[in-house]
Amino acid sequence: MKTFNSHYYSICKSYTKLLPLLIFCFLTACTGQNDTKQVLSPENQVPIAATAVNINTVSVIELEKLPHIGKQTAQQIVEHREKFGKFRKPEHLMFVRGISDRRFREIGSLIKVE
């Protein structure tokens, strides 16, 4: 049977193990050093060109006219649109195989959704 002192000792021992973790979390929160990914918000979205194409309505031939979009990638975009429905945001184009973040940034100002 445990005595009160041994139970108190085990609780204190547990708290001393958690104390460095709590201090680290507190210091990280205070200094503002947190590892978060950049999220596209209205302030940092790519401006859309006046001649931007609507990726929900264009054909494979029109998609091929975009820089770095070949026939195969254009076909995959159309197939994705037919399978899953219209793109709700231009960023959703990155769900298509072959459209990386880098490629999207290169063509982001040339596409739109309506």
MODELLER restraints for C-alpha pairs under 7 A, 6 or more apart:
rsr = mdl.restraints
at = mdl.atoms
rsr.add(forms.Gaussian(group=physical.xy_distance, feature=features.Distance(at['CA:28:A'], at['CA:34:A']), mean=6.86, stdev=0.5))
rsr.add(forms.Gaussian(group=physical.xy_distance, feature=features.Distance(at['CA:46:A'], at['CA:108:A']), mean=6.33, stdev=0.5))
rsr.add(forms.Gaussian(group=physical.xy_distance, feature=features.Distance(at['CA:46:A'], at['CA:109:A']), mean=5.78, stdev=0.5))
rsr.add(forms.Gaussian(group=physical.xy_distance, feature=features.Distance(at['CA:47:A'], at['CA:109:A']), mean=5.64, stdev=0.5))
rsr.add(forms.Gaussian(group=physical.xy_distance, feature=features.Distance(at['CA:48:A'], at['CA:109:A']), mean=4.37, stdev=0.5))
rsr.add(forms.Gaussian(group=physical.xy_distance, feature=features.Distance(at['CA:48:A'], at['CA:110:A']), mean=6.27, stdev=0.5))
rsr.add(forms.Gaussian(group=physical.xy_distance, feature=features.Distance(at['CA:49:A'], at['CA:109:A']), mean=5.56, stdev=0.5))
rsr.add(forms.Gaussian(group=physical.xy_distance, feature=features.Distance(at['CA:49:A'], at['CA:110:A']), mean=5.78, stdev=0.5))
rsr.add(forms.Gaussian(group=physical.xy_distance, feature=features.Distance(at['CA:51:A'], at['CA:110:A']), mean=6.97, stdev=0.5))
rsr.add(forms.Gaussian(group=physical.xy_distance, feature=features.Distance(at['CA:52:A'], at['CA:109:A']), mean=6.95, stdev=0.5))
rsr.add(forms.Gaussian(group=physical.xy_distance, feature=features.Distance(at['CA:52:A'], at['CA:110:A']), mean=4.33, stdev=0.5))
rsr.add(forms.Gaussian(group=physical.xy_distance, feature=features.Distance(at['CA:52:A'], at['CA:111:A']), mean=4.72, stdev=0.5))
rsr.add(forms.Gaussian(group=physical.xy_distance, feature=features.Distance(at['CA:52:A'], at['CA:112:A']), mean=6.04, stdev=0.5))
rsr.add(forms.Gaussian(group=physical.xy_distance, feature=features.Distance(at['CA:53:A'], at['CA:110:A']), mean=6.36, stdev=0.5))
rsr.add(forms.Gaussian(group=physical.xy_distance, feature=features.Distance(at['CA:53:A'], at['CA:111:A']), mean=4.86, stdev=0.5))
rsr.add(forms.Gaussian(group=physical.xy_distance, feature=features.Distance(at['CA:53:A'], at['CA:112:A']), mean=5.90, stdev=0.5))
rsr.add(forms.Gaussian(group=physical.xy_distance, feature=features.Distance(at['CA:54:A'], at['CA:111:A']), mean=5.92, stdev=0.5))
rsr.add(forms.Gaussian(group=physical.xy_distance, feature=features.Distance(at['CA:54:A'], at['CA:112:A']), mean=4.83, stdev=0.5))
rsr.add(forms.Gaussian(group=physical.xy_distance, feature=features.Distance(at['CA:54:A'], at['CA:113:A']), mean=5.08, stdev=0.5))
rsr.add(forms.Gaussian(group=physical.xy_distance, feature=features.Distance(at['CA:54:A'], at['CA:114:A']), mean=6.66, stdev=0.5))
rsr.add(forms.Gaussian(group=physical.xy_distance, feature=features.Distance(at['CA:55:A'], at['CA:111:A']), mean=6.38, stdev=0.5))
rsr.add(forms.Gaussian(group=physical.xy_distance, feature=features.Distance(at['CA:55:A'], at['CA:112:A']), mean=6.27, stdev=0.5))
rsr.add(forms.Gaussian(group=physical.xy_distance, feature=features.Distance(at['CA:55:A'], at['CA:113:A']), mean=5.98, stdev=0.5))
rsr.add(forms.Gaussian(group=physical.xy_distance, feature=features.Distance(at['CA:56:A'], at['CA:86:A']), mean=5.53, stdev=0.5))
rsr.add(forms.Gaussian(group=physical.xy_distance, feature=features.Distance(at['CA:56:A'], at['CA:87:A']), mean=6.29, stdev=0.5))
rsr.add(forms.Gaussian(group=physical.xy_distance, feature=features.Distance(at['CA:56:A'], at['CA:113:A']), mean=6.19, stdev=0.5))
rsr.add(forms.Gaussian(group=physical.xy_distance, feature=features.Distance(at['CA:60:A'], at['CA:74:A']), mean=5.26, stdev=0.5))
rsr.add(forms.Gaussian(group=physical.xy_distance, feature=features.Distance(at['CA:60:A'], at['CA:75:A']), mean=5.82, stdev=0.5))
rsr.add(forms.Gaussian(group=physical.xy_distance, feature=features.Distance(at['CA:60:A'], at['CA:78:A']), mean=6.79, stdev=0.5))
rsr.add(forms.Gaussian(group=physical.xy_distance, feature=features.Distance(at['CA:63:A'], at['CA:69:A']), mean=6.89, stdev=0.5))
rsr.add(forms.Gaussian(group=physical.xy_distance, feature=features.Distance(at['CA:63:A'], at['CA:74:A']), mean=5.51, stdev=0.5))
rsr.add(forms.Gaussian(group=physical.xy_distance, feature=features.Distance(at['CA:64:A'], at['CA:70:A']), mean=5.34, stdev=0.5))
rsr.add(forms.Gaussian(group=physical.xy_distance, feature=features.Distance(at['CA:64:A'], at['CA:71:A']), mean=5.88, stdev=0.5))
rsr.add(forms.Gaussian(group=physical.xy_distance, feature=features.Distance(at['CA:64:A'], at['CA:74:A']), mean=5.92, stdev=0.5))
rsr.add(forms.Gaussian(group=physical.xy_distance, feature=features.Distance(at['CA:67:A'], at['CA:107:A']), mean=6.80, stdev=0.5))
rsr.add(forms.Gaussian(group=physical.xy_distance, feature=features.Distance(at['CA:73:A'], at['CA:98:A']), mean=6.26, stdev=0.5))
rsr.add(forms.Gaussian(group=physical.xy_distance, feature=features.Distance(at['CA:76:A'], at['CA:96:A']), mean=6.81, stdev=0.5))
rsr.add(forms.Gaussian(group=physical.xy_distance, feature=features.Distance(at['CA:77:A'], at['CA:96:A']), mean=6.15, stdev=0.5))
rsr.add(forms.Gaussian(group=physical.xy_distance, feature=features.Distance(at['CA:80:A'], at['CA:96:A']), mean=6.59, stdev=0.5))
rsr.add(forms.Gaussian(group=physical.xy_distance, feature=features.Distance(at['CA:81:A'], at['CA:87:A']), mean=6.91, stdev=0.5))
rsr.add(forms.Gaussian(group=physical.xy_distance, feature=features.Distance(at['CA:87:A'], at['CA:113:A']), mean=6.71, stdev=0.5))
rsr.add(forms.Gaussian(group=physical.xy_distance, feature=features.Distance(at['CA:88:A'], at['CA:113:A']), mean=6.67, stdev=0.5))
rsr.add(forms.Gaussian(group=physical.xy_distance, feature=features.Distance(at['CA:89:A'], at['CA:113:A']), mean=6.27, stdev=0.5))
rsr.add(forms.Gaussian(group=physical.xy_distance, feature=features.Distance(at['CA:90:A'], at['CA:111:A']), mean=6.85, stdev=0.5))
rsr.add(forms.Gaussian(group=physical.xy_distance, feature=features.Distance(at['CA:90:A'], at['CA:112:A']), mean=5.80, stdev=0.5))
rsr.add(forms.Gaussian(group=physical.xy_distance, feature=features.Distance(at['CA:90:A'], at['CA:113:A']), mean=6.09, stdev=0.5))
rsr.add(forms.Gaussian(group=physical.xy_distance, feature=features.Distance(at['CA:93:A'], at['CA:99:A']), mean=6.89, stdev=0.5))
rsr.add(forms.Gaussian(group=physical.xy_distance, feature=features.Distance(at['CA:94:A'], at['CA:100:A']), mean=5.92, stdev=0.5))
rsr.add(forms.Gaussian(group=physical.xy_distance, feature=features.Distance(at['CA:94:A'], at['CA:101:A']), mean=6.63, stdev=0.5))
rsr.add(forms.Gaussian(group=physical.xy_distance, feature=features.Distance(at['CA:94:A'], at['CA:104:A']), mean=6.78, stdev=0.5))
